[in-house]
Each structure stands twice: as C-alpha cells, then as structure tokens.
Amino acid sequence: MIRKLLIFSCLLISTTFSFAQKTNAEKEVNEAVNKLIGLMVTPDSLGLDKLLLNNLSYGHSSGKLQTKQEFMHSLLSGESDFLDDIVLGDPKTIIQGNTALVRHKLMAQTNDKGVKGSVNLYILLIWSKEKSGWKLLGRQAVKII
C-alpha cells in the first residue's frame, strides 16, 4: 500500500511539474507574440532585430515573401503601417520541444504606402526557443473568406 502511494505521489509530482513547464513556456511564447504585435504598431529596429531570427521567412496573404531585413524595412519605412492596436482572436499555441506554433486571427487598420485599408487574416507564427528567448522563425498569413 505504501509502495502504491509512493508511486502515485511521484506521478502526481511529475505531472504537475510537466504542466507547470508547459504553462511557463506558453506564457513566454505569448509574451513574444505580444512583443511582435507591439513592434508592428510601433516599430523599433533594435527590438525587431532581437525578436526575429536572421533566417526569418515572413509570408503575406498576397503571396509576397520577405526576409528579416525586408520585413524590418517595410515596418521601419512606413511601407507597412498599422494605424491602431492590432486585435488578435482565437489564439492556439502548440509547443513541441524548442519549437512553438501559434495560430490566431489578426484584425487591423492599415495605411500601407499612404493607402488606408483593413486586414482580416489567419496567421501562423513559428517560434524557436533560443538561448536569449523565443525568436520568430516564420510567419504565414491567409485571408479570411
């Protein structure tokens, strides 16, 4: 009986520890997503450089693909300009080892190259856990029909 109780206690502790780790990792990934969204509204070259991996693949719903440098330039130059807060909906996060997939809806008002518009997109973000934290490796957007 004591042996069964000891085994049950060990399982309970390991399950609780595993859940706490996942919850902490999800929290860190969500913080990285929020940081990215903030930098898209108020671009900062140092902040973007720290958050994006050098081999970033950034896909737009139009099919346009950008590198890290191209994405940063579009935000910093105002070529891609988000007017207000970006609204995210229906977030789903999957963490597998040092990789996280985040899906959500993105709704925002834009002023790209002086042309006002709005976006309503599904987004897939791919994050990589690096020594300095979660960094964006990939992003793909598709239009919500």
LINSULDA-V640953 format. One record per residue. N is the residue number from 1. RES is the residue in one small letter. SS is DSSP state (helix for helix, strand for strand, loop for the rest). D_FIRST is the distance of its C-alpha to the first C-alpha in Angstrom with 1 decimal. Layout:
{{N/RES/SS/D_FIRST} {N/RES/SS/D_FIRST}}
This chain:
{{1/m/loop/0.0} {2/i/helix/3.8} {3/r/helix/5.3} {4/k/helix/5.2} {5/l/helix/6.3} {6/l/helix/8.6} {7/i/helix/10.0} {8/f/helix/10.6} {9/s/helix/12.3} {10/c/helix/14.3} {11/l/helix/15.5} {12/l/helix/16.5} {13/i/helix/18.4} {14/s/helix/20.1} {15/t/helix/21.1} {16/t/helix/22.5} {17/f/helix/24.3} {18/s/helix/25.8} {19/f/helix/26.9} {20/a/helix/28.5} {21/q/helix/30.4} {22/k/helix/31.7} {23/t/helix/32.8} {24/n/helix/34.6} {25/a/helix/36.3} {26/e/helix/37.4} {27/k/helix/38.8} {28/e/helix/40.7} {29/v/helix/42.1} {30/n/helix/43.2} {31/e/helix/44.9} {32/a/helix/46.7} {33/v/helix/47.8} {34/n/helix/49.1} {35/k/helix/50.9} {36/l/helix/52.6} {37/i/helix/53.7} {38/g/helix/55.2} {39/l/helix/57.0} {40/m/helix/58.4} {41/v/helix/60.0} {42/t/loop/61.0} {43/p/loop/61.3} {44/d/loop/61.1} {45/s/helix/61.7} {46/l/helix/59.3} {47/g/helix/56.5} {48/l/helix/57.0} {49/d/helix/57.3} {50/k/helix/54.0} {51/l/helix/52.1} {52/l/strand/53.6} {53/l/strand/53.1} {54/n/strand/56.3} {55/n/strand/55.8} {56/l/strand/55.2} {57/s/strand/56.1} {58/y/strand/57.1} {59/g/strand/58.0} {60/h/loop/59.9} {61/s/loop/60.2} {62/s/loop/63.7} {63/g/loop/62.6} {64/k/loop/63.8} {65/l/strand/61.7} {66/q/strand/61.8} {67/t/loop/60.7} {68/k/helix/59.4} {69/q/helix/62.9} {70/e/helix/64.3} {71/f/helix/61.6} {72/m/helix/62.1} {73/h/helix/65.9} {74/s/helix/65.8} {75/l/helix/63.9} {76/l/helix/65.8} {77/s/loop/69.2} {78/g/loop/68.6} {79/e/loop/69.0} {80/s/loop/65.7} {81/d/loop/65.5} {82/f/strand/62.9} {83/l/loop/64.6} {84/d/loop/61.8} {85/d/loop/58.1} {86/i/loop/56.4} {87/v/strand/54.1} {88/l/strand/50.9} {89/g/strand/49.1} {90/d/strand/46.0} {91/p/strand/44.3} {92/k/strand/41.7} {93/t/strand/40.1} {94/i/strand/38.3} {95/i/strand/37.1} {96/q/strand/36.5} {97/g/loop/36.3} {98/n/loop/39.5} {99/t/strand/41.2} {100/a/strand/41.3} {101/l/strand/43.2} {102/v/strand/44.4} {103/r/strand/46.2} {104/h/strand/48.1} {105/k/strand/51.4} {106/l/strand/54.1} {107/m/strand/57.0} {108/a/strand/59.8} {109/q/strand/63.5} {110/t/strand/65.3} {111/n/strand/68.8} {112/d/strand/68.9} {113/k/loop/72.3} {114/g/loop/73.7} {115/v/strand/72.7} {116/k/strand/70.5} {117/g/strand/67.8} {118/s/strand/64.3} {119/v/strand/61.3} {120/n/strand/58.5} {121/l/strand/56.2} {122/y/strand/52.9} {123/i/strand/51.7} {124/l/strand/49.3} {125/l/strand/48.6} {126/i/strand/47.1} {127/w/strand/45.7} {128/s/strand/44.8} {129/k/strand/42.6} {130/e/strand/44.8} {131/k/loop/44.6} {132/s/loop/46.5} {133/g/strand/44.5} {134/w/strand/44.8} {135/k/strand/48.2} {136/l/strand/49.9} {137/l/strand/50.5} {138/g/strand/51.7} {139/r/strand/52.8} {140/q/strand/54.1} {141/a/strand/55.6} {142/v/strand/56.7} {143/k/strand/58.8} {144/i/loop/57.2} {145/i/loop/59.4}}
